[in-house]
Amino acid sequence: MNKFYRVSRFLQRINTAVFLHAAYVLGIGVVSVIGRAMGAKFLDETAIKTNWKPQTGSTDEERMY
């Protein structure tokens, strides 16, 4: 009985991996290809706007700790 359980678990893991890869390729891959063909930019590397403010306090590390 233990061998059947191990074989069953092994097959479940293989099925899960196959289905997850298929979902990724068919879902995300197709959307990415269509988006690129339409000229959409998903991650804009040229963005320079930020909401981070420059450091205003002391930069002396000994004083900080």
C-alpha positions in Angstrom: 0.0 0.0 0.0 2.9 2.3 0.8 4.3 2.0 -2.8 1.0 2.9 -4.3 0.8 6.0 -2.1 4.3 7.1 -3.1 3.5 6.5 -6.8 0.3 8.4 -6.5 2.0 11.4 -4.8 4.7 11.4 -7.4 2.1 11.5 -10.2 0.2 14.3 -8.5 3.4 16.4 -8.3 4.1 15.8 -12.0 0.5 16.7 -12.9 0.7 19.8 -10.8 3.9 20.9 -12.4 2.6 20.3 -15.9 -0.6 22.2 -15.3 1.1 25.1 -13.7 3.5 25.4 -16.6 0.7 25.2 -19.1 -1.2 27.9 -17.2 1.8 30.1 -17.2 2.6 29.7 -20.9 -1.0 30.0 -22.1 -2.0 32.7 -19.7 0.9 35.0 -19.0 2.9 34.2 -22.2 0.0 34.8 -24.6 -0.9 38.1 -22.8 2.7 39.2 -23.0 3.1 38.4 -26.7 -0.2 40.2 -27.5 0.7 43.2 -25.4 4.1 43.5 -27.0 2.6 43.3 -30.4 0.2 46.1 -29.5 3.1 48.2 -28.1 2.1 48.0 -24.4 4.9 48.5 -21.9 4.4 46.4 -18.8 7.5 47.7 -16.9 8.5 51.1 -17.8 12.3 51.3 -17.2 12.5 55.0 -18.2 10.3 56.3 -15.4 12.0 59.0 -13.5 9.2 60.2 -11.2 9.4 58.9 -7.7 7.9 59.7 -4.3 11.1 59.0 -2.4 12.5 62.0 -0.7 16.2 62.7 -0.3 17.7 61.9 3.1 17.5 64.9 5.4 19.1 63.6 8.6 22.7 62.9 9.5 24.6 60.4 7.4 27.0 59.6 10.2 26.6 55.9 10.9 28.0 56.0 14.4 25.5 58.7 15.4 22.6 56.8 13.8 23.2 53.8 16.0 
